[in-house]
Amino acid sequence: MGMKHCKEISVFCVLFIAFGADTLGLAVGESLTPEKKKNCTYVVTVETTCTNGADTSNHVSIRFGDTNSNDVVVQHLNTKHVTRLDPLKPAGLDDTPIKPFQACTVDEFQLTGQCVESPICYLYLKLIGTDDWRPGFAQIRVLEGDHLSSKYFYFRRYLPRHVWHGSDVCDREVTPFGIRHKRRVFGKKPDDEHLVMVP
């Protein structure tokens, strides 16, 4: 190392000691390497309506996130731990293996993913297969912070197959012509095709 580099380092050390880390733009304990994003635990609640033929055995994927585009995608929600909820008894029934998305049921899935930084404001579902499915509502709770949890997203219609179908209430503006939403464009991920908005 040359003398010039030694002088630059000692000048920095003198400034660091004299003015402190916060004055130089570094927080105490902050590292100069980028931090890895923290993971959060999500509880996804999905209702299947009581309409004849509303249930499905197909794969269901879910995509949700916040205004900062922290996007959480689960390709096969069916494979996650599921608990069947009884509307008359708020606690889950039991942990015996069950088939999710049956007619007149509310299923709860627990999953881990990248943390959101603001309340969840968009949610999309995708049905992959040949049979129909008619969800009633979906809601997501963030166990690390209830203030980040979503409101209820209502579907109450048969989902089209092989496309993302859902709602985005993140950035909207009231105009004289109605409510205007900012267009959300997702990066291409495996198994992504189209996005359909619920009016």
C-alpha positions in Angstrom: 0.0 0.0 0.0 1.4 3.4 -1.0 1.8 6.4 1.3 -1.1 8.2 -0.4 -3.5 5.5 0.6 -2.2 5.4 4.2 -2.8 9.2 4.5 -6.4 8.9 3.1 -7.2 6.1 5.6 -5.8 8.1 8.5 -7.7 11.2 7.5 -10.9 9.2 7.4 -10.2 7.7 10.9 -9.6 11.2 12.3 -12.9 12.5 10.8 -14.7 9.4 12.0 -13.4 9.9 15.6 -13.9 13.6 15.6 -17.4 13.9 14.0 -18.8 10.4 14.8 -20.4 7.9 12.5 -23.8 9.6 12.2 -22.3 12.8 10.9 -20.5 10.9 8.1 -23.8 9.3 7.0 -23.2 5.9 8.7 -25.5 4.6 11.4 -23.8 3.1 14.4 -23.6 -0.7 13.8 -24.4 -0.2 10.1 -22.4 -2.3 7.7 -21.4 -1.2 4.3 -22.6 -4.5 2.8 -26.2 -4.7 1.6 -28.6 -6.4 4.1 -30.6 -9.4 3.1 -34.4 -8.8 3.3 -36.1 -10.3 6.3 -38.8 -13.0 5.9 -42.2 -12.8 7.5 -44.9 -15.4 8.3 -48.2 -15.0 6.5 -51.5 -16.6 7.2 -53.6 -16.8 4.1 -57.4 -17.3 4.6 -59.4 -18.4 1.5 -63.1 -19.1 1.4 -64.7 -21.4 -1.3 -68.3 -20.6 -1.9 -71.2 -23.0 -1.5 -72.2 -22.9 -5.2 -72.6 -26.3 -6.8 -69.2 -27.2 -8.5 -67.3 -24.4 -6.6 -64.6 -26.7 -5.3 -61.4 -27.6 -7.1 -58.6 -30.1 -6.9 -56.4 -28.0 -9.3 -53.3 -26.1 -8.3 -54.0 -22.6 -7.0 -51.3 -19.9 -6.9 -51.4 -16.7 -5.0 -49.6 -13.3 -5.5 -49.8 -10.4 -3.1 -47.8 -7.4 -2.0 -47.7 -3.7 -0.9 -47.4 -0.3 -2.5 -43.6 -0.7 -2.7 -43.9 -3.7 -5.0 -42.7 -6.1 -2.4 -44.2 -9.1 -4.4 -44.8 -12.5 -2.7 -45.7 -15.3 -5.0 -46.6 -18.9 -4.0 -46.9 -21.2 -7.0 -48.8 -24.1 -5.3 -50.8 -22.9 -2.3 -52.4 -26.4 -2.1 -49.0 -27.8 -0.9 -48.7 -25.4 2.1 -49.9 -26.4 5.6 -53.7 -26.0 5.7 -56.1 -25.8 8.6 -59.9 -26.0 8.0 -61.8 -23.3 9.8 -65.4 -23.7 11.1 -67.3 -20.3 10.9 -69.1 -21.2 14.2 -65.8 -22.0 16.0 -63.0 -19.5 15.3 -60.2 -21.9 16.2 -59.1 -24.4 13.6 -60.7 -27.8 13.6 -57.6 -30.0 13.7 -54.4 -30.8 11.9 -55.5 -34.0 10.1 -54.7 -34.0 6.4 -57.4 -32.4 4.4 -58.1 -31.4 0.9 -58.3 -27.6 0.5 -60.7 -25.6 -1.6 -63.8 -27.8 -1.0 -67.3 -26.2 -1.3 -68.6 -24.2 1.7 -65.2 -24.2 3.5 -62.7 -21.7 4.8 -59.1 -22.8 4.6 -56.1 -21.2 6.3 -52.5 -21.6 4.9 -49.3 -20.6 6.7 -46.3 -19.6 4.6 -43.1 -17.6 4.8 -41.9 -15.0 2.3 -40.2 -11.7 1.9 -41.6 -9.1 4.3 -43.9 -6.3 3.1 -43.1 -2.7 4.3 -46.6 -1.3 4.1 -50.1 -2.8 4.3 -50.9 -5.5 1.7 -53.0 -3.8 -1.0 -53.1 -6.2 -3.9 -53.9 -9.9 -4.2 -54.3 -12.2 -7.2 -55.2 -15.9 -7.5 -54.4 -18.2 -10.4 -56.1 -21.5 -11.1 -54.0 -24.0 -13.0 -55.9 -27.1 -14.3 -59.1 -28.1 -16.0 -61.9 -27.8 -13.4 -63.6 -24.7 -12.1 -63.2 -23.0 -8.7 -65.3 -20.2 -7.2 -63.6 -18.5 -4.2 -65.6 -16.2 -2.0 -62.9 -14.1 -0.3 -59.2 -14.1 0.5 -57.4 -12.3 3.3 -53.8 -12.2 4.5 -52.5 -11.6 8.0 -48.9 -10.8 8.7 -47.9 -12.4 12.0 -45.0 -10.0 12.6 -47.2 -6.9 12.3 -51.0 -6.9 12.2 -51.0 -3.3 10.8 -49.5 -4.8 7.6 -52.3 -7.3 7.1 -54.7 -7.0 4.2 -58.4 -6.2 4.1 -60.7 -8.8 2.5 -60.5 -9.3 -1.2 -63.8 -10.6 -2.6 -64.1 -12.8 -5.7 -67.5 -14.6 -5.7 -67.2 -15.7 -9.3 -65.5 -18.6 -11.1 -61.9 -17.8 -11.8 -60.6 -17.9 -15.3 -57.9 -20.5 -15.8 -54.2 -19.8 -16.2 -54.3 -16.1 -15.6 -53.8 -13.9 -12.5 -57.2 -12.7 -11.3 -57.7 -10.3 -8.5 -57.7 -6.8 -7.1 -55.3 -3.9 -6.6 -56.3 -1.1 -4.3 -52.8 0.3 -3.8 -52.5 3.5 -5.7 -55.8 4.9 -6.8 -57.0 8.4 -7.6 -60.5 9.7 -7.7 -61.2 11.6 -11.0 -64.4 13.1 -12.5 -64.6 10.0 -14.7 -64.3 7.5 -11.8 -61.5 5.8 -9.9 -58.2 5.6 -11.7 -55.6 2.9 -10.8 -52.0 3.0 -11.5 -51.0 0.1 -13.8 -49.0 -2.6 -12.0 -46.5 -4.4 -14.2 -44.8 -7.5 -12.7 -41.5 -8.8 -13.8 -41.6 -12.1 -15.6 -41.5 -15.0 -13.1 -41.9 -18.7 -13.8 -45.4 -19.6 -14.8 -46.5 -15.9 -15.2 -48.9 -15.3 -18.1 -51.6 -12.7 -17.9 -53.1 -10.4 -15.2 -56.9 -9.9 -14.9 -58.3 -7.2 -12.6 -61.6 -7.7 -10.8 -63.8 -4.6 -11.3 
